[in-house]
Amino acid sequence: MTIPTPCTQICTLDPKGKLCVGCGRTLDEIARWATMAAVERDAIMARLKR
């Protein structure tokens, strides 16, 4: 089973070091992605689409 991810393989932090410029997630979100509950991942995916 594969977990959907917003990763674009452009793993670079913004100048402030807060968000990935490729996918828009925080470092914490990236680190915890595989262990997050599906509902939490879905909420992040919805936020990123906006």
CORRA-V19105 format. One record per residue. N is the residue number from 1. RES is the residue in three letters. SS is DSSP state (@ for helix, = for strand, . for the rest). NEAR is the number of other C-alpha atoms within 12 Angstrom. Layout:
n={N/N}
res={RES/RES}
ss={SS/SS}
near={NEAR/NEAR}
This chain:
n={1/2/3/4/5/6/7/8/9/10/11/12/13/14/15/16/17/18/19/20/21/22/23/24/25/26/27/28/29/30/31/32/33/34/35/36/37/38/39/40/41/42/43/44/45/46/47/48/49/50}
res={MET/THR/ILE/PRO/THR/PRO/CYS/THR/GLN/ILE/CYS/THR/LEU/ASP/PRO/LYS/GLY/LYS/LEU/CYS/VAL/GLY/CYS/GLY/ARG/THR/LEU/ASP/GLU/ILE/ALA/ARG/TRP/ALA/THR/MET/ALA/ALA/VAL/GLU/ARG/ASP/ALA/ILE/MET/ALA/ARG/LEU/LYS/ARG}
ss={././././././././././././=/./././././=/=/./././././=/@/@/@/@/@/@/@/@/@/././@/@/@/@/@/@/@/@/@/@/@/@/.}
near={4/6/15/15/24/26/21/14/12/15/19/21/18/17/9/10/15/17/21/26/22/19/26/30/33/25/19/17/27/25/12/17/25/17/14/19/14/17/12/16/23/19/17/26/22/15/14/21/12/8}
